[in-house]
Amino acid sequence: MSVFTTVTPEQARAWLRNYSIGSLVELRGILSGIENTNYFLTTTHGGYVLTLFEKLTPKELPFYLDLMAHLSNHGVPAPKPIANLQNEFLGELNGKAAAIVTRLPGQPVMEPGPGHCALVGEQLADMHLSGLTFRQHLDNLRCANWWGAVAPEIYPFLSQDDAQLLRSEIEFQGTVSRDGLPRGPVHADLFRDNVLFDGDTVGGFIDFYFACVDSLVYDVAITVNDWCTNPDATLDTARSTAMLDAYAAVRGFTEAEQAVWPAMLRAGALRFWVSRLYDFHLPRPGELTHAHDPEPFRRLLLSHRAGGARVSALPR
């Protein structure tokens, strides 16, 4: 469980007095997630999620909360932030910036089939189109600048071969131009555990706290890398085709996106290999924290570099 900052029921009850969502019934820590402290918050009015932000600053947070509100208002199944009595989405609890959002229906599907992937691809395209009218901007905080900054801290923990792999991929990504690629707000972390299925529909996209403005096709690559990968680190043809075709039926891919697709798959694998290496080898102090295994993304990166990305070429 990722609970870096403990909140007691008594503290939650006191904090809820500044909201119009009823009184506390249950407060339960959420098992997944490694960046923030999250609790399922049940009140006499319904179910919510309480998040205490461990790294993000009050200056950055309005982007995420306002983006979720924007998407929710456009029909995208995103958590809707709840304003307090001062009409503010963001407050402070136990010394940390904190917010409450609606709890969406459904559960993650950890072994998806092509049908699940098609639904996610369609909804992701709708999210991208809905986000184009969102006027706030936040650069990607886990981009090439971040890879280069944290890599020196990671190298001492790696084998010689893995250190060379990391150096060479960072160097390669520095040569990849994203000029001319369609851009807008992206989720940037749409893994299986961040999508809820309510029966045969997408109940919600959750955990928008890596969202930023970046290339839309990069967001697609991150999503494909998780949803469509086989145990041997290759991409599954049926799942990747279903996701990409469903996405393209809503928002067609440009020629520039077609050309950069293999590099975007590599960039997505690199980003999560680096972040998982960092969290694994340089963890923060916390109560019952969990760091994800970096090995699957090392293997995926190697597979993409060997040409495995060709199995999921973008629809024309």
N, C-alpha and C positions, 0 to 999 in steps of 0.2 A: 504494500500500500504506500502511495506517495502522499505522506502527510508531513510536510515540513514545519507547519505552524498548527499547533493543536488549538481547536476551538471546543470549549465545553458547552453542553446544553444551556447552562446558565448564561454564558456569554452570548450565545446565539439568541436566546430569548430577549436579552436586553437590546441586542442590535436590531431585532425585528420590530421593535417599537417605532422605528423610524420608517417603516414600510406599512402598506395597507394590504398585506397578503395573509393576514391571520396570525395565529399564535403557533408556536412550535409543537409539533407532534413527534417528529423523529429527526435525528441528525446522524448520518452514517457516512464514514469515509469511503471514497471511491477507490477501487483497487488499481485502476490503470492510470497512466500519466506520470511523467517524470519532471515536468516543468513547474507545475502549480499545485497548490493544495486544493483539493476538490471534495465537496461533501454533497451527498443527496440530502436535500432539505425538504421535509414534508411538513406542511402547515395545515391548519384547519381549512384553508382555501384550496389546497392542491399540492402538486409536486414541483420542486424547483431544484436548481443546482447552485450551490454557493461556492465561489472560487476566490481564493486568496492568492494574489500574484506574487511569486517569489523573486522573479527577475525583472519583469516588465515594469516600467516606470509610469507614474500618473500622466506623464507627457505623451507616452506611446499608447496608452490604453484606450483613449477615446476613439482611435481609429478602429480597433477591433469591435468595441461595443456598438459604435454607430454603424459599422458595416453589417453586423448581425441584425440590427434593427432595420436597416435599409433592405437587406435581402428578405427578411421576414415580411416586410410590408409589400414586397413584390411577389409573394407566394412561394418563395424558396423555403423549404423546411429547415430553417436555421433557428437556433435558440434566440428567443426575444428577450433582451435585457429589461429588467424591471426597474423603473425609476423609484427613488425614495421620496419622502415627503417634501424634499427640497427640489424635486423634479430632476434629480441627477442620477445617472446610471452607476456612477463610481462613488464608493465610500471608503472608509477605513475601519479595519477590524483587527485587533491585536497587533497594531503597528504595521499592518500590510494593507495595500490597496485591495479592495474587495468589491465583488459585484454578485448579483443574483440574476439568473436567467431562467426562463421556462424550461421544464424538463420535457423532452420530446418522447413520443411513444416508440416502442420497438426495442430490438436487441441487435447487436452486431452479428453478422454471419461470417464465421471465421473460415469456412470452406465453401467459397462461392462457386457457383456455376456460371455458364455464359449468360443465363437470364439475369442473375444478379448484376453481373458486370454491365450488361446493356442498360439496366435501370440507373446504375451509377453514372455511366457515360452520358446518358440523356440529361440527368439532373445536373451534372457538372456543367454541361453546356448551357443549360438554363441559368445556372448560377453566374457563369461568366457573362452572359448577355445582360442579366439583371444588374450586374455590378458596373457596367459601363457608364451608368448615370451617377455613380457614387463619386463625389468630387474630392473627397479627402485623399491624401497621399501618404504612404509610408513605404520607404525603401525596404527591400528584403534584408533582414538582419542576419540571415544565414546564407549570404551570397559569397562570391569569390573573395571579397575582402576578408570575410570571417574565416573562410577556409585557410587562407594564407596566414592569418593572425594566430590561429590556434594550432596549426600544424607543428610548429617548433616545440610546443608543449607535449605533443603526442609522440613525436619521433622516438624519444628514448624508450618508449614501451614496446616498440615494434621490432619485428625481425628485419634484417637487412632487405629482404625481398619486399616486404610490405611497406617499408619506408620508401623504397624506390618506386613502388607502385603509386603511393600517395603523391610523391613529388612529381612524377611524370604526368599523372592525371590532372593535378592542379596546373601544371605547365600547359597541358593540352587545352584545358578549359579556358585558360587565358588567351588562347588564339581564336576562340569561337566568338563570332560577332552575333549579337542579338538585335542588331539594327534592322528595322523594318518588320519585326515580329509584332503581331497584335498584342497589346498589353492591357492590363486592367487588374482589378482586385482578384487575387487567387487565394485558395485555401492553404496550399503549400504543405499539407500534412494529411491528405485525405486517405488514410490507411483504413483497413477493414474495421478496426475498432473505433473509428470516427464516423462510421455510417450506421444508422439504426434502420432496420427493416421492420415494418409493421405489416405482417402478412406478406402480401405480394407487392407492396409499395415501399418506397423510401420514406421512412418515418422522420428522418432528420439527418443532416450533416451537423456534426458537433465539433467542439474544440477548435475554435478559429484563432487561437492565440499565436499561431505562426503566420497568419494571413498577412498579405503585403500586396504591393503593386509590382507585378513582374510579368514575364511573358506567359500568355495563356497556355501555350503548348508545353511549357515547362511544368505547369500544374498537371496537365494531362499525363506527362511522362512520370511524374511522382506517383500518380494514381495507378497507372498501368504497372509500374514496378512492384507495387504491393499486391494488387488484386489479381494480377495475371501471371505471376511467377510460379514455376514448378519447383519441387524440392531440389532438383539438380541445378537450379539457378538459370534455367532457360525460361523464355516466355511461352506460355501456353497459347497456341494458335487460336483455338476456339474462343477462349475468354478475351484475349486481346482484340481479336477481330470484332467480337460482339460489342465491346466497350467503345472501340474507335468508330465503328459504323454508326452506333447509336448517337455518339457525340456529334459526328459529322452530319447527321440528319438534321440536327438543330443548328449547329454552327459549323460551316464548312471550313476545312483547313486551307490555308494559303500556300502558294508555291514556296514561299520562304520557310514556312513551318515544315513543309515536306522535306526540304533540303537539310534542315538542322535537327530533324527528329532523332537520328542515332546519337548525336552529341547531347541532346536533352535527356535521353535515357541515361547516358553516362553521368551527366551532371546530377540527376536525381539520385542515382546510386551513390555518387561521391558525397553528396551533401549529408545523407543519412549514415554513411559509413563514418564520416568524420565526427558527426554529432554523437553517435553511439560510442565511438572510441573515446571521445572526450568524457562522456558521462561514465563510462565503464572504468577508465583509468584515473580520472580526476573527479570523483563524486563529491557532491556537497554533503555536509552533515545534515542529517534529517532523520525523522522517525519512520522506520519501516519503509525505506525507499527502495526502488527497484530500477535497475538500469537494463535496457534491452541489449541483447547479444549483437555485437557489430559484425560477426562473421557472415551472416547471410548477405549483407550489402557488399562486403569484400568480394564474395563469390559472384554476386550479380554484376558488379563492376567488371570483373574479369571476363564474364560471359559477354557483356556488351562490347568490350574492347576486342574480343575475338570474333565479333560479327554477328552475335546472336540477336542483335536488335533488328536484323533484316526480317525476322519472322513477323514483325508487327508493323510493317510500313503503313504510313498514314493513308486512309482512303483518298482517292483522287476524285 
